[in-house]
Amino acid sequence: EIKNLPVLAGERDILKIIQFLPGVQQAQEGTTGFFVRGGNTDQNLVQLDEATVYNPNHLFGLVSTFNINSINDVRLIKGGFPAQYGGRLSSILDITMKDGNKENTQVEGGVGLLSTNLTVQGPIIKKKASFIVSGRRSYLDLLQRAFVPKSTTLYSFYDFNAKLNFDIEKNDKLFISTFKGKDNGAYTGANSLNYGIGFGNATGTVRWNHLFGSRLF
């Protein structure tokens, strides 16, 4: 559904798409913040592969920090939260990355008005282990450097996703995933009054699933 809906500036954005769901409202026009049934934005728990993402946006809320090409599943829970989550009042946004293709190597990319992205996935050991690596970066600052004077304001962002998936044995599976997103802003003035700002997220998850039997894992 996310891939089929129309997009602005060529950026398919998870957080803007869920704003169309019942009970969800935009925090501010054109931004990725969202209210669920009267709650505030900080009352929503956002998780990527079970790790909390505290600042899920770029450009001060204009674009989400999730690259849609690396995402397998998006689940929004607006009430009756399972006990495994906890810690929030309004909603749970549970996002899961792709495990990687165990059969064939795939390459996918795209160029939008704000950023460009590339995703590579494929088998490490066919039918047993796979990987996926996905990156996205804005390029407006690169164009600025070429066409505007040195005394200017530059802003860039990037995010990087990677995941390894191993079928160790029939009853044992190992997942290792990491994510890093960063925003960088800088002003360079002719009078040597320079400043910069940077913020972002970094997460990591290691999960080993062992199946003891039909009733316990």
C-alpha positions in Angstrom: 0.0 0.0 0.0 2.9 2.4 0.8 4.4 1.8 -2.6 1.2 2.3 -4.5 0.2 5.7 -2.9 1.3 8.9 -4.6 4.3 10.6 -3.1 5.8 14.1 -2.8 9.3 14.9 -4.1 9.9 11.2 -5.0 10.2 10.2 -1.4 8.0 7.3 -0.2 7.6 8.0 3.5 6.3 5.6 6.0 5.4 8.2 8.7 3.4 10.4 6.2 1.5 7.4 4.8 0.3 6.2 8.3 -1.2 9.7 8.8 -4.0 8.7 6.5 -5.1 5.9 8.8 -8.1 6.2 11.0 -7.4 7.8 14.4 -4.1 9.3 13.2 -3.5 13.0 12.6 -0.6 15.1 11.4 1.3 16.9 14.1 2.1 19.8 11.7 1.3 20.3 8.1 3.8 18.6 5.8 5.9 16.9 8.6 6.3 13.3 9.7 5.1 13.8 13.3 1.7 12.2 14.1 -0.9 12.2 16.9 -2.8 9.1 17.7 -6.3 9.5 19.3 -5.4 12.8 21.0 -1.9 11.8 22.3 1.3 13.7 21.7 4.1 12.8 19.4 6.4 11.7 22.2 3.7 9.2 23.4 4.4 7.1 20.2 6.9 4.3 20.5 8.8 3.8 17.2 10.8 0.6 16.8 13.1 -0.8 14.0 13.8 -4.5 14.4 12.9 -4.2 18.2 15.3 -1.3 18.8 13.8 2.1 19.8 14.3 5.0 17.3 14.0 8.2 19.3 14.2 10.7 16.4 12.6 9.1 13.4 13.0 12.0 11.0 15.3 14.1 8.8 15.2 17.8 7.9 13.6 18.7 11.3 10.6 16.6 10.6 10.1 16.9 6.9 11.2 13.4 5.9 11.2 10.2 7.9 14.5 8.4 8.6 13.3 5.0 7.2 14.3 3.9 3.7 11.3 2.2 2.3 13.4 -0.2 0.1 14.9 -1.8 3.2 11.6 -2.3 5.0 9.6 -5.6 5.1 6.7 -4.8 7.4 5.1 -1.9 9.1 2.6 -2.4 12.0 0.8 0.4 13.8 -0.9 -0.6 17.1 -3.3 2.1 18.4 -4.6 0.4 21.5 -4.4 -2.8 23.6 -0.6 -2.9 23.5 1.1 -6.3 24.0 3.2 -6.4 27.2 6.4 -6.8 25.2 6.3 -3.1 24.2 5.3 -0.9 27.2 6.6 2.6 27.9 4.3 4.6 25.7 0.7 5.8 25.9 -0.6 6.5 22.4 0.7 4.0 19.9 3.3 1.5 18.8 4.9 1.7 15.3 6.7 -1.6 14.8 8.9 -1.6 11.7 10.8 -4.7 10.5 13.6 -4.8 8.0 13.9 -7.2 5.2 15.9 -10.4 5.9 17.6 -10.4 2.5 17.1 -12.7 -0.5 18.4 -16.2 0.1 18.1 -17.2 -3.5 19.3 -14.4 -5.8 21.2 -11.1 -5.7 19.0 -8.1 -6.1 19.9 -4.4 -6.7 17.3 -1.6 -6.3 17.8 2.2 -6.3 16.2 5.5 -7.0 16.7 9.2 -7.3 14.3 11.8 -5.9 14.2 15.5 -5.5 15.7 15.3 -2.0 17.9 12.2 -2.0 19.2 9.1 -3.8 19.1 5.6 -2.5 20.6 2.1 -3.3 19.8 -1.3 -1.9 21.6 -4.6 -2.4 20.5 -8.0 -1.1 21.4 -11.6 -1.8 22.6 -14.9 -0.4 25.8 -15.4 1.6 25.2 -19.2 1.7 22.3 -20.1 -0.7 19.1 -21.0 1.2 20.9 -20.7 4.6 22.3 -17.2 5.0 21.5 -13.8 3.4 22.3 -10.1 3.7 20.8 -6.8 2.9 22.6 -3.4 2.8 20.7 -0.2 2.1 21.8 3.4 2.0 20.2 6.8 1.3 21.8 10.3 1.1 20.6 13.8 0.3 22.6 15.5 -2.4 21.5 19.2 -2.3 24.6 20.1 -0.3 26.8 18.7 -3.1 25.0 20.8 -5.7 25.3 23.9 -3.4 29.1 23.5 -3.2 29.4 23.6 -6.9 27.1 26.6 -7.6 27.0 28.9 -4.6 29.7 31.0 -2.8 31.6 29.5 0.1 29.7 31.7 2.6 26.5 29.7 2.8 24.4 27.2 4.8 24.8 23.6 3.9 22.5 20.8 5.1 22.7 17.0 4.4 21.3 13.8 5.8 21.9 10.1 5.3 20.7 6.8 6.6 22.2 3.3 6.4 20.6 -0.1 7.1 22.2 -3.5 7.1 21.0 -7.0 8.2 22.4 -10.5 8.3 20.2 -13.6 8.5 21.5 -17.1 9.3 19.6 -20.4 9.5 22.1 -22.2 11.8 20.0 -25.4 12.1 16.4 -26.4 11.7 15.5 -24.9 15.1 18.0 -22.1 15.3 18.0 -18.8 13.5 20.3 -15.8 14.0 19.5 -12.2 13.0 22.0 -9.2 13.2 20.8 -5.8 12.1 22.0 -2.2 12.4 20.8 1.2 11.5 22.4 4.6 11.5 20.8 7.9 10.5 22.4 11.4 10.7 21.7 15.0 9.9 24.4 17.6 9.4 23.9 21.3 9.1 26.7 23.9 8.8 27.1 27.6 8.1 30.3 29.1 6.8 30.5 32.9 7.0 33.0 35.3 5.4 33.7 36.8 8.8 34.8 33.4 10.2 31.6 33.1 12.2 31.0 29.4 11.6 28.8 26.9 13.3 27.4 23.4 12.8 24.7 21.1 14.1 24.3 17.3 14.0 21.8 14.8 15.3 20.7 11.3 14.5 20.1 7.7 15.6 22.1 4.5 15.8 20.6 1.2 16.6 21.7 -2.5 16.7 19.9 -5.7 17.3 21.1 -9.3 17.7 18.4 -12.0 18.0 18.8 -15.7 18.3 15.6 -17.7 18.0 15.6 -21.3 19.2 12.6 -23.5 18.9 12.4 -26.0 21.8 9.2 -27.6 20.6 5.7 -26.8 19.3 4.8 -24.8 22.4 8.0 -23.1 23.5 10.6 -21.0 21.7 
